[in-house]
Amino acid sequence: MKTSLPYIFTFFLFIFTLIKPAITLGNDCEIGEVQVTVLPNDSTGNCNIWDFEATVLPCNDENEFEVLLNFEYENVGEEGFEIRGNGNNYGVYEYDDLPIVLGPFLADGVTEYEFEARDNQFEVCYDRTVINPFICDTSVQMSGMNMEIEECGGQSYYLLLDFDVVNAGDKGFTISGNGMEPQTYDYDELPAQIGPLSNDEVSSYYFIINHNSEANYGDWKRFIPFTCVSLGFEEILTIRDYLNIYPNPSRGLIHFKNNGTSIMKIEIYDLTGNRIDHFDLNHQSVHAVILAEPGLYFYRANDGISSVSGKFTIR
């Protein structure tokens, strides 16, 4: 009697040939109708986020504080980054937005505030930082921070930094930012000189002040671009001698007059770099601006051909 095993084996081999998935090797793997893309070993594109720092800004009267967040980065994606922490999503930002300010948060002496910065394109590219619980009354308190321009001429200028502080300890403070290497000072060295910095009308500088006794606590300032030639307190004639700003200094009301034939675009900034007003100034016209808060203000004017920046003072 002949066995039927050879026929059974041949039958199953035929069926297997019909249903066998097609498999090709390489960067794209085809398994039946499913396309699988093989990623390179480094799927982050060498993205790196590091030195994530959270600086606690001065508390308000309700025992609340804001946080200044900043970090170093390289080879990041083009979709910005996201800030999360304590179960909250604080939003999506561009890398050019750094440093950013979040808050207010309650200083209840119990809550530990966590912050994570994660690249939106490369998910494994991130860094984290933590602010330990504290109460505002016993932490470093800083107020009245002021920066004045001095020794402005040629291609550079210096800033003179001053502020009031309590509960600061005896370890001094450190100034860092995109315009300088970190420098440490004693409190009795105030006011402290920063510079030289470029007055090229392009470079924007920010400065972060940290107290060395409690490194997470401090304050910050941003300086917008300007040129030294536009810093005089006399009546300012610029953009081909067509723009007139008066009186300077002022007690709250200042006029912008266009003596030319072109429309000028005017922007006004406060000392922290926030734009507080902007308007078009028609030819042979005057625009009045009322500013109630005393201090130093900057303006930028552009007539489509050239631009100029300067400052004025409200007393």
C-alpha positions as CSV (number, residue, x, y, z in Angstrom):
1,M,0.0,0.0,0.0
2,K,1.4,3.4,-1.1
3,T,1.6,6.2,1.4
4,S,-0.2,9.5,0.7
5,L,2.3,11.7,2.5
6,P,4.1,13.1,-0.6
7,Y,0.8,14.3,-2.0
8,I,-0.2,16.0,1.3
9,F,3.2,17.7,1.5
10,T,3.0,18.9,-2.1
11,F,-0.6,20.3,-1.5
12,F,0.5,22.4,1.6
13,L,3.6,23.7,-0.2
14,F,1.3,24.9,-3.0
15,I,-1.0,26.7,-0.6
16,F,1.9,28.3,1.3
17,T,3.3,29.7,-2.0
18,L,0.0,31.4,-2.7
19,I,-0.4,33.1,0.7
20,K,3.3,33.9,1.4
21,P,3.7,37.7,2.1
22,A,6.2,39.5,-0.2
23,I,9.2,40.7,1.9
24,T,11.8,43.1,0.6
25,L,14.7,44.5,2.7
26,G,16.0,48.1,2.8
27,N,14.9,51.4,4.2
28,D,11.3,50.6,3.2
29,C,9.9,47.2,4.2
30,E,6.9,45.9,2.3
31,I,4.9,43.3,4.2
32,G,1.9,42.4,2.2
33,E,0.0,45.7,1.8
34,V,1.6,47.4,4.8
35,Q,4.5,49.9,4.3
36,V,6.9,50.2,7.2
37,T,9.6,53.0,7.1
38,V,12.8,52.1,8.9
39,L,14.1,55.1,10.9
40,P,17.8,55.8,11.2
41,N,19.4,54.9,14.6
42,D,19.3,58.6,15.6
43,S,15.6,59.6,15.2
44,T,16.1,62.9,17.1
45,G,18.2,64.5,14.3
46,N,20.8,65.2,17.0
47,C,18.3,67.6,18.7
48,N,19.5,68.7,22.1
49,I,17.9,70.8,24.8
50,W,19.9,71.4,28.0
51,D,20.6,73.8,30.9
52,F,16.9,74.4,31.4
53,E,16.6,77.1,34.1
54,A,13.5,78.5,35.9
55,T,14.0,81.9,37.6
56,V,11.4,83.0,40.1
57,L,10.5,86.7,39.5
58,P,9.5,89.1,42.3
59,C,6.3,88.2,44.1
60,N,3.2,90.4,44.0
61,D,1.0,91.4,47.0
62,E,-1.1,88.2,46.7
63,N,1.9,85.9,47.4
64,E,2.1,85.0,43.7
65,F,5.1,84.9,41.4
66,E,5.9,84.5,37.7
67,V,8.7,82.3,36.3
68,L,11.3,83.2,33.6
69,L,12.2,80.0,31.6
70,N,15.3,79.7,29.5
71,F,17.5,77.0,28.1
72,E,20.2,76.1,25.6
73,Y,19.4,74.2,22.4
74,E,20.8,73.0,19.1
75,N,19.6,71.0,16.0
76,V,16.0,71.5,17.1
77,G,13.0,71.0,14.8
78,E,11.1,73.7,12.9
79,E,7.8,73.3,14.8
80,G,8.9,75.0,18.1
81,F,8.6,73.5,21.5
82,E,5.9,72.9,24.2
83,I,6.0,73.7,27.9
84,R,4.3,71.3,30.3
85,G,4.2,70.8,34.1
86,N,2.1,69.7,37.0
87,G,-0.4,68.2,34.6
88,N,-0.8,71.5,32.7
89,N,0.0,72.4,29.1
90,Y,1.4,76.0,29.1
91,G,1.5,76.3,25.3
92,V,3.6,76.1,22.2
93,Y,6.4,78.6,21.5
94,E,9.0,79.4,18.9
95,Y,12.7,79.1,20.0
96,D,13.1,82.8,19.1
97,D,10.6,83.5,21.9
98,L,13.1,82.6,24.6
99,P,13.3,83.5,27.4
100,I,9.5,83.2,28.2
101,V,7.6,84.2,31.3
102,L,4.8,82.0,32.7
103,G,2.5,82.6,35.7
104,P,1.3,83.8,38.1
105,F,1.8,80.8,40.4
106,L,0.9,80.6,44.1
107,A,3.9,80.5,46.5
108,D,2.1,78.4,49.1
109,G,5.2,76.7,50.6
110,V,3.9,73.3,49.6
111,T,3.7,73.0,45.8
112,E,6.7,71.9,43.8
113,Y,6.4,73.3,40.3
114,E,7.7,71.2,37.5
115,F,8.5,72.4,34.0
116,E,9.3,70.4,30.9
117,A,10.4,71.8,27.5
118,R,9.9,69.3,24.7
119,D,10.6,69.8,21.0
120,N,7.4,69.4,18.9
121,Q,9.2,67.6,16.1
122,F,11.6,65.3,18.0
123,E,9.6,63.9,21.0
124,V,12.7,62.5,22.8
125,C,14.4,65.9,22.7
126,Y,13.5,67.6,26.0
127,D,14.8,68.9,29.4
128,R,13.1,69.4,32.8
129,T,13.6,71.7,35.8
130,V,11.9,72.1,39.2
131,I,11.1,75.0,41.6
132,N,11.0,73.8,45.2
133,P,8.2,74.9,47.5
134,F,8.7,78.3,49.1
135,I,6.9,81.3,50.6
136,C,7.4,84.7,49.2
137,D,8.0,86.5,52.5
138,T,11.1,84.4,53.3
139,S,12.6,84.3,49.8
140,V,14.7,86.8,48.0
141,Q,12.8,90.0,47.3
142,M,14.0,92.2,44.5
143,S,12.5,95.5,43.4
144,G,13.3,98.7,41.5
145,M,15.5,97.2,38.9
146,N,16.8,99.8,36.6
147,M,19.2,99.9,33.6
148,E,20.7,103.1,32.3
149,I,22.7,103.6,29.1
150,E,26.2,105.1,29.6
151,E,29.4,105.6,27.6
152,C,27.4,105.3,24.4
153,G,29.5,106.1,21.3
154,G,31.3,104.5,18.4
155,Q,30.1,101.0,17.9
156,S,29.4,100.0,21.5
157,Y,27.7,101.1,24.8
158,Y,27.6,100.1,28.4
159,L,24.6,99.5,30.7
160,L,24.5,100.5,34.4
161,L,22.4,98.1,36.5
162,D,20.9,98.9,39.9
163,F,18.2,97.4,42.1
164,D,17.0,97.0,45.7
165,V,17.0,93.6,47.4
166,V,16.1,92.0,50.8
167,N,16.8,88.5,52.2
168,A,19.6,88.2,49.6
169,G,22.3,86.6,51.8
170,D,26.0,87.3,51.4
171,K,26.9,85.3,48.3
172,G,26.3,88.1,45.8
173,F,24.5,87.8,42.5
174,T,25.2,86.7,38.9
175,I,24.2,88.4,35.7
176,S,23.9,86.3,32.5
177,G,22.3,86.7,29.1
178,N,22.8,86.5,25.4
179,G,25.1,89.5,25.4
180,M,27.7,88.3,28.0
181,E,29.3,85.5,29.8
182,P,27.9,85.0,33.4
183,Q,29.6,87.5,35.8
184,T,29.3,87.5,39.6
185,Y,29.1,90.7,41.7
186,D,28.8,91.6,45.4
187,Y,25.8,93.7,46.4
188,D,28.1,96.5,47.5
189,E,29.3,96.8,43.9
190,L,25.9,98.1,42.8
191,P,25.3,99.8,40.4
192,A,27.1,97.2,38.2
193,Q,28.4,98.0,34.7
194,I,27.6,95.6,31.8
195,G,29.3,95.7,28.5
196,P,30.5,96.6,26.0
197,L,27.5,95.8,23.9
198,S,26.9,96.5,20.2
199,N,24.8,99.5,19.2
200,D,24.2,98.2,15.6
201,E,20.4,98.8,15.7
202,V,20.0,95.0,15.2
203,S,21.2,93.2,18.4
204,S,18.5,92.6,21.1
205,Y,19.9,91.7,24.5
206,Y,18.3,90.1,27.6
207,F,19.8,89.9,31.0
208,I,18.9,87.6,33.9
209,I,19.9,88.4,37.5
210,N,20.2,85.4,39.9
211,H,20.9,85.7,43.6
212,N,23.6,83.2,44.5
213,S,22.2,82.4,47.9
214,E,19.0,81.2,46.2
215,A,19.9,80.6,42.6
216,N,16.4,80.2,41.3
217,Y,15.3,83.7,42.4
218,G,16.0,86.9,40.5
219,D,14.7,89.2,37.8
220,W,15.3,90.0,34.2
221,K,15.3,92.8,31.6
222,R,15.4,93.0,27.8
223,F,17.0,95.8,25.8
224,I,15.8,96.5,22.3
225,P,18.1,97.5,19.4
226,F,19.1,101.1,19.0
227,T,21.9,103.4,17.9
228,C,23.9,105.8,20.1
229,V,23.3,108.7,17.7
230,S,19.6,108.6,18.5
231,L,20.0,108.9,22.3
232,G,20.2,112.7,22.7
233,F,17.7,114.4,25.0
234,E,17.5,117.4,22.6
235,E,14.9,117.7,19.9
236,I,15.6,114.8,17.5
237,L,15.8,115.2,13.8
238,T,16.1,111.9,11.9
239,I,15.1,110.0,8.8
240,R,16.6,112.6,6.4
241,D,15.8,115.3,9.0
242,Y,12.1,114.9,8.6
243,L,11.0,113.5,12.0
244,N,10.6,115.8,14.9
245,I,9.8,114.6,18.5
246,Y,9.0,117.1,21.2
247,P,9.1,117.9,24.0
248,N,11.8,115.6,25.3
249,P,11.8,115.0,28.2
250,S,8.0,115.3,28.7
251,R,5.5,115.3,31.5
252,G,3.3,112.8,29.7
253,L,2.3,114.3,26.4
254,I,4.8,113.9,23.5
255,H,4.4,114.8,19.8
256,F,5.7,113.1,16.7
257,K,5.8,115.4,13.7
258,N,6.5,114.3,10.1
259,N,8.0,117.2,8.1
260,G,8.6,115.1,5.0
261,T,6.5,113.7,2.1
262,S,6.5,110.0,3.0
263,I,4.4,108.1,5.4
264,M,6.3,107.0,8.5
265,K,5.6,103.9,10.6
266,I,6.2,104.6,14.3
267,E,6.6,102.0,17.1
268,I,7.0,102.8,20.8
269,Y,8.6,100.4,23.3
270,D,9.1,100.4,27.1
271,L,12.4,99.6,28.8
272,T,11.6,95.8,28.9
273,G,11.1,95.7,25.1
274,N,7.3,95.5,25.1
275,R,5.7,97.4,22.2
276,I,3.1,99.7,23.8
277,D,2.0,101.8,20.8
278,H,2.3,101.9,17.0
279,F,0.8,104.2,14.3
280,D,1.3,105.6,10.8
281,L,2.5,109.2,10.7
282,N,1.2,110.9,7.5
283,H,3.4,113.5,5.8
284,Q,3.1,117.0,7.1
285,S,1.1,115.8,10.2
286,V,1.5,115.6,14.0
287,H,0.5,112.7,16.2
288,A,0.2,113.1,20.0
289,V,1.0,110.3,22.4
290,I,0.0,110.3,26.1
291,L,2.0,108.1,28.5
292,A,1.1,108.2,32.1
293,E,3.9,106.0,33.5
294,P,7.2,107.9,34.1
295,G,10.3,106.3,32.7
296,L,12.5,105.8,29.6
297,Y,10.9,104.8,26.3
298,F,12.2,103.9,22.9
299,Y,10.9,104.5,19.4
300,R,11.6,103.2,16.0
301,A,10.6,105.0,12.8
302,N,10.6,103.7,9.2
303,D,9.7,105.6,6.0
304,G,10.2,102.6,3.7
305,I,13.6,103.8,2.7
306,S,15.5,104.1,6.0
307,S,14.8,103.6,9.6
308,V,16.0,105.1,12.9
309,S,15.6,104.5,16.6
310,G,15.8,106.7,19.6
311,K,14.5,107.3,23.1
312,F,12.5,109.9,25.1
313,T,11.8,110.3,28.8
314,I,8.5,110.8,30.6
315,R,8.9,112.4,34.0
